[in-house]
Amino acid sequence: MKFIVTQSNILDGVSRVSALAGRNPQLPILQNILLEVREGVLHLTCTDLEVGAHVLVTGKAERDGSCAVPARQLLEYIQQLPSLDPIVFDYKKKGLIVSTKKFNARFPVTAVDDFPLLPVPKDKESITLDGRLFCQGMLNTLFSAAKDETRPELHSVFISGGGSDVTIAATDSFRLSEQVLPLDVKNKFSFLLPVSAAQEVIRLFSSTDEINLLVEKNYVSVQGDNCDLSTRLIDGTYPNYQQIIPSQFSTSGAVECDEVLRALKTLAVFLPRESRRISATVLPDKEIIRLKAEGGDSGSSEVEISFKGEGKDVSLLFNIQYLLEGFQHVTGKSCKVLLGSEKDPLLIRPHNSSIHQLYVVMPIQV
């Protein structure tokens, strides 16, 4: 194979796929990036067997062929090359020669027959979505997914669509994030996307105007901007999370997100790592929420934030990290806070009623 390409084009392509290389240490071949010159373009592929990424790089193809080279080594080398002169990739028996003006390097190659193939989507109708909106919706929910991989159905993001919207949800059973996106979809679909795959979708497509989803029984392919990502899906049933979303409240009101976040961050200074508990007392008549952190030897802190609402006084205990992440991802400058008793979950919604987003967090039971 022989291919001539600009430094910016090849750096963009290698950067997009190489993040997957080396994640599976049991198979040394997966530390490599597969380079293939065919049909006039350079194809770059990396996979960890769970998630695979494939990118097309434009340039001048002089000879077809393929080889696999160490992904991280190739990326680090290309990053240091000057951007003014074209880079030549020339695969010969002794290795892959990568050269440009004043620079010449030889990379060891691995037999391409050992490199695993990515699944090829069937010829079927795809689901077209706004890539930026879809990735933002996942970013606003992904943080609530379970960190523990022993429960795969919770270590995932639930995605479903049909009609005039697409719903994205994640929960670890202690909290729940959901966002409904105004995206028209002809055919109904639903699947459980692994957390690692969701992170890659956000990384690869958050700046892409339009993406296409090809949903199969065991995997999904996401395509857009000369890049496609294939990932296995979680085989399981997602819990009926609608049952934990509260519908009756004794107290409701509005708060400014930045004010809440500033208050929480000051409280976090006084909390030791082994205890992330804070108390929240909502006082509608006084138009405040009083937050306290008792850190023992670390000290203590109390802060009040403005609360414009109505209802009964209520006091609850929360994991401060759950509150921080919830308010960090809510859309808009202000949000609605809705509560029941000290044993009921807290519900947070954007103040803008046209945005269908919610965050539910369970209080700590004493």
Buried (B, 14 or more C-beta within 10 A) or exposed (E): BBBBBBBEBBBBBBBBBBBBBBBBEEBEBBBBBBBBBEEEBBBBBBBBEBBBBBBBBBBEBEEEBBBBBBBBBBBEBBEEBEEEBBBBBBBEEEBBBBBBEEEEBBBEBBEBEEBEEBBEBEEEEBBBBBBBBBBBBBBBBBBBBBEEEEEBBBBBBBBBBBEEBBBBBBBBEBBBBBBBBEBEBEEEBEBBBBBBBBBBBBEBBBEBEBBBBBBBEEBBBBBBBBBBBBBBBBEEEBBEBEEBEEEEBBBBBBBBBEBBBEBBEBBBEBBEEEBBBBBBBBBBEEBBBBBBBBBEEBEEBBBBBEBEBEBBEBBBBBBBBBBBBBBEBBBEEBBBBBBBEBEBBBBBBBBEEEBBBBBBBBBBEE
